[in-house]
Amino acid sequence: MERPFDEDLKILKEKLLEMASLAEESIAMAVRCLKERRGELASVVLKGEEKINHLEIEIDELCMRLLALRQPMATDLRFVTSAMKITSDLERIGDQSVNIIERTVDLLKVPQLKPLIDIPRMADLAQNMVRDSISAFINRDDCLARDVCERDDQVDQLNHQIFRELLTYMMQDATTITRAVDLILVGRHLERIADHATNIGEDVIYMVRGKTIKHHIEANPPLGAKPAGKS
């Protein structure tokens, strides 16, 4: 017989999947707006962010109700508390997509500086990281979660590459500075999206294994172990 708690968890998972789907779409639409210079897509991202914000509130309220009324233990408790942290990262992903739109609105007012190649690649990587991090959470797959965390380096490398290329444009022609800076900021927002997906991956590893890998720290060191850097 299915427990009432199991039904609540099912609802929680469905809402998280909906929120993650909206976050993914917001990334895709924001970069598509920039790449294809389609200003009308900006409203899609802004409306999506409103839905993401509403879902964050709904999920937080559901998690609080589960904690108060169901009093989950062990892995169920970690699942619910991790869900609350994950919604915060998804909400911030929506915010970063809006930040990209704000930069895009300015860029659409001026001629395109250069064909966009690395920024769409960054967006694809970040979007896939978000999708896989949520899949890892729903399926309690710590191996996939760790893979998501490792992919963050690829996004960082592309971000550095974009910065170096655009810096060259600015040094060669001062009239490109404003446009180049806006594109650098777009890369920075995508890099932050990947960071949030990494946070989710780290939360999944904590949920499944009961230990944290944030800041490269393993929680619960063996008894008698001395903190790093101390004697």
Secondary structure, 3 states (H helix, E strand, C coil): CCCHHHHHHHHHHHHHHHHHHHHHHHHHHHHHHHHHCCHHHHHHHHHHHHHHHHHHHHHHHHHHHHHHHHCCCHHHHHHHHHHHHHHHHHHHHHHHHHHHHHHHHHHCCCCCCCCCCHHHHHHHHHHHHHHHHHHHHHHCCHHHHHHHHHHHHHHHHHHHHHHHHHHHHHHHCHHHHHHHHHHHHHHHHHHHHHHHHHHHHHHHHHHHHCCCCHHHCCCCCCCCCCCCCCC
